[in-house]
């Protein structure tokens, strides 16, 4: 029961009744003061609930999820279109015989299907990690009642750490692999710029500047023509397929790098949350043991008092 606090006016009236007992028969109805009136802003409302909800948002996990979705979307979307453009360039200019690049076409088609799977998997995995971040943040800050955690929950958090680490290492390989077509297209582009330079333009040495795509190992050595020189190479560089594929491979490589950064960010977040959960579970176990010991001590004291009372 909360203590009743009188206002100054009520204290004066009480003193008057004490000095003049006959005046107690008169009823007094106090006028509520400004402090006694209910303030509508003092009661918890929508604003406090919004602040509480915003306090439980895992902003670090949210940023990592957005970065992961952006990186995967750039890699998958741009990589898919760039691979299709690369096949078109090879078929039209470097390998006119279909049997020479049949294996490459199958590999590229398989990679396009893999891209579909990567996009679907990381969309689901990012949502799961974001949900885990919401759970851990709410649990650590005790936003929804008393903190409770289990060994199963900590085991799941540890599993996410291991899986994110493996995916991060795998995406490092994807990032390095996506830099290979960028390097190939850059070599072709730099060769075309050399042909267009004033020192070589209009001279007989232009036709001696060539690019042999067979040296990269993507088509066999018996592919025809395999090597493009001079003005024909310059015409390839001026096509929309080459321009689009080159820049899309650059964007796909940047997307793979952004995904690696997002996974590293997720790894740091998961490791920190797992450490918080571990420490909180130890503190919870300590508080449970302490509460149990205090209860036992109170029981012993109560039994001792009962025995003393029975003797007296």
Number of C-alpha atoms within 10 A of each C-alpha: 3 4 5 6 8 10 13 9 11 15 12 12 15 14 11 13 15 12 10 10 10 9 12 13 8 8 7 9 7 10 9 9 9 8 8 9 8 9 9 8 9 7 9 9 10 9 10 12 11 10 10 13 12 11 14 20 16 19 15 14 25 19 15 24 25 14 21 27 21 16 24 26 21 22 29 21 19 21 24 23 16 24 20 16 20 20 17 14 17 20 16 11 16 21 23 15 14 12 11 17 20 12 14 16 19 11 12 17 16 11 15 19 12 14 19 13 13 15 17 12 11 17 16 10 16 21 15 14 21 22 15 20 24 17 15 22 21 19 21 19 13 13 14 10 9 11 15 13 16 10 11 9 15 17 12 13 22 17 13 21 19 15 12 20 16 13 16 20 14 12 19 17 14 17 21 12 13 22 17 14 19 20 14 13 20 15 13 22 20 12 20 24 13 16 25 16 11 10 10 14 14 12 10 10 11 17 16 11 17 18 18 14 21 18 12 11 8 12 20 17 14 10 18 15 15 19 16 19 17 20 17 13 21 19 11 19 20 12 11 11 17 21 15 15 24 23 16 23 27 22 21 27 26 19 27 29 22 23 31 25 19 24 24 18 19 28 20 15 19 24 16 12 22 21 15 16 24 16 13 17 19 12 12 16 12 12 12 12 12 12 12 12 12 12 12 12 12 12 12 12 12 12 12 12 12 11 11 10 9 8 7 5
